[in-house]
Amino acid sequence: MTTIGVEARSLLGEPTGVGRYLRNLLREMLEADETIRFRLYFDREGDDGFGEAPRLERRRRAGSGTNALVWTHLALPSLVRADAPPLMHFPFYTLPWTPPCPSVVTIHDITFTLRPEWFPWRSRIAFGLFARRSARRAAHVLTVSEASRRDLIGAYGLSPGGVTAIPLAPDAAFSPRGERESVEVARRHGLALPYLIHLGSLHPRRNLPRLLDAMATLPPGVSLALVGRCERPYTSIEPMIRARGLEPRVRHLGYVPEADLPGLVSGAIALVYPSLYEGFGLPVVEAMACGTPVLTSDVSALPETAGGAALLVDPSSTEAIARGISDLIASASLREALREKGLARARDFSWRRTALATLDVYRSALGRAV
């Protein structure tokens, strides 16, 4: 039995993208390989969602949860050194400044390096500096698409053999839902049908000004639901909505419970996701798994993720975004074609395949079978 250490603070609290990644990965790896166990390291008390799972241990450093840098670079290494696992996995961009043992790091994308103007200066330092050092000091680097892998190798000067792209997958809950459930969930969140939906934290990379400008050019009758919290430097997007006179038609729902997302997505005319940069673009395949047509961008990893099953537009062009949305609204046949292609494309992704590929990386990093 081999024990792999995992920095697991993202499992606590309300689910984040990294938390969902780690939760699905751990669950599938435990089911796929009975010769492996995991030791999860936490900076505070909390429910990680696994209960009394076999082959899962916990280590906690009480009182260190107030500062992520203190936890990652000072508190965590001392815990790991005391346990001496043969390998650690850090799922959120950075290793400790001095890694306590051989380590695998997942760097989902390097937006903060390629487009630093989108981030506050603290984030530029915390991610830009530490991610570059982490990538160079890791036993192996994981990322989530071939596009992101190329970016990492080019920007950080990494050996191609030391970086592996393993795609993400939609949660099993993302599946087509009936009209009754979709209408009920939409009304519970104050949405009038018909509506478009955007999933994901609201950040400059998500191209919201152009998306809202495109909405302002469309005739009334279709609303837009923005699902996700504002992320720095945004504190609110309400001023953007008001400035365009879109208050009746655009609703920022903020955080939506995970249980409501499949119904909310299934009930939408389409997912509109004209992002300027993504390492993968998980909302694209989540929408496809629900049978919802997708409009997304023709840049970064998004064409790779979409795999020919989405309507691709130039995200730098408000006109292109508006034209794509108009086409989706007007054409039932286009929506049906994208629905069928999307359902087929979503089946190309699974957390079991992601887990098995990750286990292969662990074995390579250890230099022996796990």
C-alpha positions, 0 to 999 in steps of 0.5 A: 500500500502506497500513501500519497499526500494531498494538499486538500484545503480546497475540499472545505467550505463551499465547492470551488472549481479546484475543490470539485476537481480534487473531490472527483479525482480522489473518489475515482482514484480510490475506486480504481486502485485498491493499492493506494491510499491518500493522506489529506492535509488541511489548514483547519477543521471542516467537512471534506465530504468523504466521511469515513472513507477507507484508505483516506487519512487526515492531517490538520494544522489547527489555526493556520487557515487564515493565510494561504501563504503561511499554510503552504510555505510554512505550516504544511511542509512541517507536517509533510516532513514528519509523515514523509510520504513518498509523493505529494500532490498539490492541486492548486498551482503552487508547491511550498517554496522548498518542497518537503518531498517529491511532488506533482503540481496541477497548474490549470492555466497560466492566465496570470503570466500571460495576461497579468493586467487582469489580476491585482498585484498580489495575485500576480506575485502569488501565482506568477512567481510561485507557479513558475518556481513550482513548475520547475521544481515539481517531479511532474506538472499536470495541466488540463488541456494541450493548449495549456500544456503548450503555454506552460512549456513555452512560458516557463521553459519546461521539458515537454516530457515533464508536463502532462495534459489530462482533461477535466470532466463534468460531474455525473449530476450534469445530465438533461433534466425535464422541463418541469424541473428546469422551470421550477429551478428557474423560477426559484432563482427569479428567472423568466423563460426564455433565458441564456446562461453563463457559468463561472466566476466573473473575472476580466477573462470572462469578457463580460463587457463585450457579452453585455454589449452584445446583449444590449444589441439584441431585441428584448424577450430573452434574458441572461443569467450570470451564475458565479461570484465576482472575482477580484478585481471585480467587486460587483458587475451591477454597474456594468449592467445598469450602464447598458440599461440591462437591469430587466434582462440580465440577472447576476445570481451569484453562487448557486447551489450545486444541486440546482445547476443541472436544472438551471443549465438544462432549461437555458436556450444556450450557454454563452461563454465567450471567454478570452482565455481558458485552460480548459473551460469546464462549463462548456462540457457541463452544458453539453452534458445537460444537452444545452447548446454552447456558444464559446470562443475560438481561442485558447483551449476552448476549441479543443474542449468543444471538439467541434460541438459548439458554435465558436466566435471571435471573443474580441468582436462584440458583433460576432458574439451578438450574431452568434447569440442571435443565430442560436435564438432564431434557429431551432435546427441549429440548437438541436444540432448543437445539442446532439453534438454536445451530448456526444462530445460530453461522453468523451470526458469522464473522471475515471479516465482522468483518475487513471491518467493521474495514477499513471503520472504518480507511478512515473513520478515515483519511478515504480508501480503504485 
